[in-house]
């Protein structure tokens, strides 16, 4: 169980890092801004589903091994639902309305949330690895 929880959390951590610092940056460097925005917008719902599924799966396997880690992963999953269902539509609405100030604030919040998720997954990895 511990090994599966560790691998699941590592998948969560790696996937979030790859998306946040690899995929999104690549899309904006490879495509013009007017094309990159819609691609990212279409990709984000899938990203959030990945984070949700990986956090839940890792949390289920972490529960019998390390309850605090399971609770952290549950918090990641719960906040991901809010990000996907509330924050992401608000960011998109601000973009569609041309409200740059609101977009910057909401996008900044989504970036901070993703960084918090990455940090939380890193902490869980260290706990499960016995560091």
Secondary structure, 3 states (H helix, E strand, C coil): CHHHHHHHHHHHHHHHHHHHHHHHHHHHHHCCHHHHHHHHHHHHHHHHHHHHHHHHHHHHHHHCCCHHHHHHHHHHHHHHHHHHHHHHHHHHHHHHHCCHHHHHHHHHHHHHHHHHHHHHHHHHHHHHHCC
